[in-house]
Amino acid sequence: MALSRRDLMKWSVLTAAGLWVPGAGGRAWSHPSSTCPISDEAKEIADRILGDLKSPCTRPFAVPMPVPPVQQPVALVNPIPTKDPSSDPREGRRLPHQQFETLFQDPQRPVTMYEVRQQEFLHSFHPDLPLQPVWGFNGHSPGPVYHARYGRPVILRNWNLLPEVSDKAPKVPEKAKVYEFGCHFVSTHLHNGHTAPESDGNPRNFWKNGLFHDQCYANQYAGYDLDPRVRDGFSAAGDPSEALGTLWYHDHMHDATAANVYKGLTGMFLLFDELDSGNELDSNPMALRLPSGEYDVPILLTDKAFDPGDGLLYLDTTNTAGVVGDKVLVNGVIQPYFQVARRKYRFRFLNAGPSRFYQLFLSHGMTFTQISNDGNLLERPVERQTPTRLGAAERIDVIIDFSKSKIGDQICLENRLRQTGGAKPADVESKGVPLLRFDVVRDAPDPSRVPEVLRKRPDVSHEALRCQGKREFIFNRGNGMWTVNGRPYKDGQVVAHVQRNSAEIWTFKNGGGGWDHPIHVHHNEFLLLKRNGLPVADIEAGRKDVVRLDPGGEVELLMRFRDFEGQYPIHCHNVLHEDHAMMAMFEIQDKSDLPCPDKDGPTEDGERPGCHHGNGHEH
C-alpha cells in the first residue's frame, strides 16, 4: 500500500505523540495481551540467544510466512534507456553504460525490462505490533524477487520515490524511531552481480528522490570477454561453471546503508541457466531438476528491535559496533509458520543483517542437504545437521525433504547461535530460538531430484598473476573509526589499481580486537584458497563473495578482474562497520602500464557528498 501525501502528513502529526497509528481508529496502540503467551523457558532461551532488548511480546506462529512475489517484466519504459544519460531531468545516472551496444542492443539476446518504485508504505511486522511506515519496492518489504536467465540481459528502471527524512537529529538517538531515520538518497546494489560499476549499486553512484536510474545487468558468465563462446543454449557467453544463482539486492547509500537496509530496502534476485533451469520437469538432459516453482522459496532473515512503549521499530543511530535485535523477521514478519507438502523443497536462506550471525537447525533431528554457498552451487550436495554458519550478507541454498514427515507434523527452524552484541557470536547452544515453523499439511507429487554432481568448480589452473601480484588488506579499528589498512574510507580515494582481465592473490587479515568481520568484494566472486594458512574444506572451497574473518584470522583469495572497468568497493558487511568507514575502493583499468601491486598507492578523484550515517543529513 503506497502512502499518499495526505497519509504521510497524517502520520507525521499522529506520531508526534509517539503512540498513534493511521488506521487504528483514532486509538493509541496498546499491547493486545496483558500477559506474555510465551513460557518462561522459551523466554529465557530467547533472551540468552538473541539478547533481552525488551521488545514487546509477540505470539509465536500467529501469521503465515509471506513469499515475495515474482516481479513481472514490462513491455517498455519511457524514456527509452540509452547508453549515455539522457537529457530527461528525472534521470539520476551520470555515467554511460559500458558495452551497451553489444550487450543490450543485440537482437540475439532480447532484453527483459522491469520497472520498480522505492517508496514508503505501512507494514505489519506482527499482529501484536502496530502498523508502521517502512521502505520497500513496489509496496513490498522485502521487495519482489526477480527471476532472470543467463543470456537474457535485464534493464531495470529503478525509481526513487521515497519521502525526505527530516534533517533534525532523532529525539533519542539511541532509539531513533522508524520515522526518524533513513536517507532519501539511494544506490541499489545487486549483491554478487557481475555488473558494470554504473549499474552495480556502488555507494558513490546514488540518486535522489524523484529521479530514476537505469541499471543494466548483462547476465553473461564472468570472463565472457576472454571466452566469448556460447555453450548453454540461451546465448550466454563464457564458461557456465561461473554461473551465479542466489543473489540479493539492497540499498548501498554512502553513510546510510545500515539505516536504509534496516528500514526495509532489500530483496532477492535469482539467476537460472541451462543447468539450474528453475524447472523440475525440464526434459533437457543437462538440467538438474532441483525443486522449482512454489517449492523454490526465498527466505530473508533479519533481526530488529521494537520500543516496548509504542511498539515501533527503532534503530540505535549512535551505534558503530553493530546492531542486534531480539525479534528475528522471516520474509518481513516475526516468527511465522509455513505450510508445506510431503516432498522436497529448495530454500534459499539469506542473512540480510545488519550484524547478527546465524547457525540454523531443524527440530526433531532433521537434516539439511546444502547445495550452495553464497548462492553458488557446490560441486556436490552435502548433508548436514546444520548448514554453514551465516554471516551478514551470506546465502545458502538447502534442500529439506519432508517426505518422511507425517501430515500434522510441525518442524521448527531454529537459530542456536548465541549473540547478544554486535561484535561477534558466542557459542552454539543445545536449544535454540524458533524462527519459523513448517506445518506439514498435504501430499504432493515430487518429480524433483538432487543429483550427486551439481556444478563444477571453475578451472583456474591457467590463471597467471600479473607481476606475481599479491596484496594485503588489514581490517581493524583506530581512533574510533573502522579502517582498511589503517585508513578510514574517504570518498574519492582509490587504494588499489588493477588491470582488467588479470588475476591477483589478495590476503585479508582481521586486525584483532575481538570482532568478526564478514568481508564483501564487489564485481566478481573470489575463490577462497586458504584460511589461517591451511587449505579450506569442502564447502568453503566453492566460489564466494563474502568471507568471514574471525578475530585475528586471515584468508587468502584468488581475485579475477574480468570484463568491466571502473571503481568497486571492498567492505565489511556488518553494515554499521561499513557506514563508519570500514570500506575501501579499488579500480579496474584497461591499461598495460599499471604499477605492480607492491608499487601501487592511493589516488583521489574528488569527494561526492552523501548522507550522515542514516539521519537524512546532506553534507
Helices and strands as residue ranges (DSSP letters): H 5-14, G 15-17, H 40-50, H 100-104, E 112-123, E 132-137, E 146-149, E 154-160, G 173-175, E 176-177, E 185-186, E 188-191, H 197-200, E 207-208, E 212-217, G 240-242, E 246-251, H 257-262, E 266-272, G 293-295, E 296-306, E 313-315, E 327-330, E 333-334, E 337-341, E 344-351, E 360-362, G 363-365, E 368-373, E 376-384, E 395-401, E 410-417, E 428-442, E 465-478, E 481-484, E 493-494, E 496-499, E 502-510, E 517-521, E 526-531, E 534-535, G 538-541, E 543-544, E 546-549, E 554-561, E 566-572, H 575-579, E 583-589, G 597-599, E 603-604
